Amino acid sequence: MIFLWAFVIGGAICAIGQIVMDTFKLNPGQVMVGLVVAGAILDGLGLYDPLIKFAGAGASVPITSFGNALVHGALAEAHAHGLIGIVTGIFEVTSAGISSAIVFAFLAGILARPRG
């Protein structure tokens, strides 16, 4: 049953992004930022972790989970280290994802030979 809910929730998140993009004539970057911010707001309100527990990968794989990770890390480090923990927590939790995105984008640029 967890696979069904993961599919339904993950598909709903992607469908919302597509509907927003088509309805408001936004480009993919704008929709991505909106989904990250939505994930951050949901985590700030304490709603994203229950969604992950319910839907598993359906909620933890889409881009909304990146916003969740940013806020989750910032809040955890803020409780442990105060105001400076907000900045360090963001980078501590998301550094692996950001680093791998940079490395793989660099490799794709080398392999694809862009012309621009």
C-alpha positions in Angstrom: 0.0 0.0 0.0 3.0 2.3 0.6 3.9 2.1 -3.1 0.4 3.3 -4.1 0.5 6.3 -1.7 4.0 7.1 -2.8 2.8 7.1 -6.5 -0.3 9.1 -5.7 1.4 11.8 -3.6 4.5 12.1 -5.8 2.3 12.3 -8.9 0.1 14.9 -7.2 3.1 17.1 -6.4 4.3 16.8 -10.1 0.8 17.4 -11.4 0.4 20.6 -9.3 3.7 21.8 -10.7 2.6 21.2 -14.2 -0.8 22.8 -13.7 0.8 25.9 -12.2 3.3 26.1 -15.1 0.5 25.8 -17.7 -2.0 28.0 -16.0 0.2 30.9 -15.1 2.6 30.6 -18.1 5.6 30.2 -15.8 8.9 28.7 -16.9 10.3 25.6 -15.2 12.7 27.5 -13.0 10.0 29.6 -11.5 7.8 26.5 -10.8 10.8 24.8 -9.2 11.5 27.8 -6.9 7.8 27.8 -6.0 7.8 24.1 -5.1 11.0 24.5 -3.0 9.4 27.4 -1.1 6.2 25.4 -0.7 8.2 22.5 0.8 10.0 24.9 3.1 6.7 26.5 4.3 5.1 23.1 4.8 8.1 22.0 6.9 8.1 25.2 8.9 4.4 24.5 9.7 5.3 20.9 10.7 3.3 19.4 7.9 6.0 17.9 5.6 7.4 15.3 8.0 4.0 13.6 8.4 3.6 13.7 4.7 6.9 11.9 4.3 5.9 9.3 6.9 2.7 8.7 5.0 3.9 8.7 1.4 7.6 7.8 1.8 9.5 8.4 -1.5 6.4 10.1 -3.0 7.1 13.0 -0.8 10.8 12.8 -0.2 12.0 12.5 -3.9 10.2 15.6 -5.5 11.9 19.0 -5.4 9.6 20.0 -2.5 11.7 17.9 -0.2 14.7 20.1 -0.9 12.8 23.0 0.8 12.0 20.7 3.6 15.6 19.8 4.0 16.7 23.4 4.1 14.2 24.4 6.8 14.7 21.2 8.7 18.4 21.6 8.9 18.2 25.3 9.7 15.8 24.7 12.6 17.7 21.8 14.0 21.0 23.7 14.0 19.3 26.9 15.3 18.1 24.9 18.4 21.6 23.5 18.9 23.8 26.6 18.1 21.6 29.6 18.1 21.4 32.2 15.3 24.6 31.0 13.5 23.1 27.5 13.4 20.5 28.7 10.8 23.2 29.4 8.2 25.3 26.3 9.0 22.3 24.0 9.2 21.2 24.8 5.7 24.6 23.9 4.3 25.2 20.9 6.5 22.0 19.1 5.4 22.0 20.0 1.7 25.7 20.1 0.9 25.7 16.6 -0.6 22.9 17.4 -3.0 24.3 20.7 -4.0 27.8 19.3 -4.5 26.6 16.4 -6.6 24.4 18.7 -8.8 27.5 20.9 -9.5 29.7 17.9 -10.3 27.2 16.2 -12.5 26.3 19.4 -14.3 30.0 19.9 -15.0 30.4 16.4 -16.3 27.3 16.8 -18.5 28.8 20.0 -19.9 32.0 18.2 -20.8 30.3 15.2 -22.3 27.6 17.1 -24.2 29.9 19.8 -25.7 27.4 22.7 -25.4 27.6 25.4 -28.1 26.6 28.5 -26.2 
